[in-house]
Amino acid sequence: MQNLLIDRPSEEEKFEIMKKMYYSIPESSSGRYSLPDLRPMDEVYSDFLKRGDSLIVLRSGEEIVGHVHSGPQIDERLAFGRSGHIYDLFVSDIYRRRGAGKLLLSASLEELKRSSYLTVTANTYRLGAGWRLLKSDGFEEKKICFSVGRTHHVADRRLEVMRGIREDLRSVFFEISSSPEVLRSQMSMTPSELFFTLNETLDSGGRILICRRDEKAVGILIYSVFEDLMTYNLLGYIELVFVMPHFRGKGVAKKLLSFATNDLSGEGVDETFFECVFDSDYHNWSKAVGMSEFSILLEKSLQQ
């Protein structure tokens, strides 16, 4: 595109970009958030550009008409810096659908590749402008995040749900990790990564639920509560749902989910999230129990 230049922002311009990002949150969240409900800007972006992140801008003359913010994928706790992430990509209205987004994305991917990242990810909403841009550049769906409110109890009285302890996790972990290839395809984790993640969750106040039938543990669910980064609302997160193979399809997981969401509702949590591998059994289960699709994590290899 003529008269457009990839550049770096000055310190003063970085602050203006942060303000633009803040006021565009309602649009970038597809209407999920409204400005009156947001935390103050300095809280929402308290860690802005503090993790070795990169900020690239697109100029038309002296005017900044777009930017892309990228850096290490901080959610990949065991990836040892091998994955990058695009946190924000914005183009002014007048320059959209004219190739400006592709220009910014290309510049960001080249920089991440030079930084020795093997893959890059980005979160977006299905069928939005960001989703279309990423898909057109070869990004593929890796994970899907669902949200769910309070759910109804399963009527089967043979299934009893109770609070568990860490020993309950250890007692079923052999069964969970006995098929590493299944664990990788269903949860995109190795057994050691899963064990680390769950223990970290429990150390931070996560809770365990056990479903029993005839005194036998047939399912487990681990969940936690966290504060929304954008507002002061409390949200729930399902870390793990697992049902013993012979008891799948009998309402065990739904019974556990119902107990968890009702428990969270009593604490003022109206929305709970669950993330799973795209097109996995968990993906199908989430849709079957009535969860709503929230966002998509897309990924692209940088080794090509």
PyMOL commands that set and color helices and strands:
alter all, ss='L'
color gray80, all
select helices_A, chain A and resi 11-23+25-28+35-37+41-44+93-95+100-114+129-136+166-176+180-187+191-203+245-247+252-265+281-288
alter helices_A, ss='H'
color red, helices_A
select strands_A, chain A and resi 4-7+54-60+63-72+83-91+119-124+140-148+159-163+207-213+216-227+234-243+272-277+292-301
alter strands_A, ss='S'
color yellow, strands_A
deselect
rebuild
show_as cartoon
